[in-house]
Amino acid sequence: MKIYPLGDAAAVIELGGEISEAVHRKVKALSIQLEAQPIPGMIEYVPAFTTVTVFYDPYRVLREMGVQLSEAGMSGLVSPYRKVHDTLERMVAEIGDEAEIAARVIEIPVCYGEEFGPDLEFVANHNGLTPEEVIRIHSSAEYLVYMVGFAPGFPYLGGMPEAIAAPRRPSPRLAIPAGSVGIAGKQTGVYPIETPGGWQIIGRTPIELFIPDSDPPTILASGDRICFRAISRQEYMERKEGGR
């Protein structure tokens, strides 16, 4: 575990050196602690694959920790970062090596191929499979949401079988429709909003992953488990029209 400054108002807690479920459990456990008991002066925290970054207000850190500003000048001040560092170090020590986090399991229906998955054929040919085999493999795995980023609600997932891995497109599309399910390398993900992108698109879900007026605005969160379920075009249209 390492803690180091990011500028003069943020600290990075590195909880491991590789992307793994064990490290993710620590990231999630620390995130839960920070949510329940924010450190003094904290503005927000940002979890990632192996790190949690905590942004803070240096003046609030000192004030909320009862440190008085010295009239003698800057030489008499206590370092806000040192206070944050020591607090975070104690929090991490409380997590332990075997942090266990209850996970939600969320099913995401996907209509694969045709106009919803224009790159399904490419992914199949690249791996020496039929489109039906790609669908079966993709929808039979369980995926872990390691982090959410890139676009509001975009889940970075672990657990995709290497049998359907495929390279990014040589040139990205200018607009990927919201709900599109794509593959890039050994990862798969779902575009929550329309955005440019270079992933191979194999399907689309009628579920809205990003709802700005909701709290929280994203239906997926770090630590969730996802299962994709293949649906027909008719079911896609019915769920899309019904807003479900």
Secondary structure, DSSP 8 states (H G I E B T S, - for coil): -EEEESTTSEEEEE--SS--HHHHHHHHHHHHHHHHS--TTEEEEEE-SSEEEEEE-HHHHHHHTT----TT-GGG---HHHHHHHHHHHHHHHH-S-------EEEEEEEESGGG-TTHHHHHHHTT--HHHHHHHHHHSEEEEEEE-SSTT-EEEE---GGG-B---SS-EEEE-TTEEEEEBTEEEE-SS-EEE-SEEEEE-SS-SB-TTSSSSBS--TT-EEEEEE--HHHHHHHHHHT-
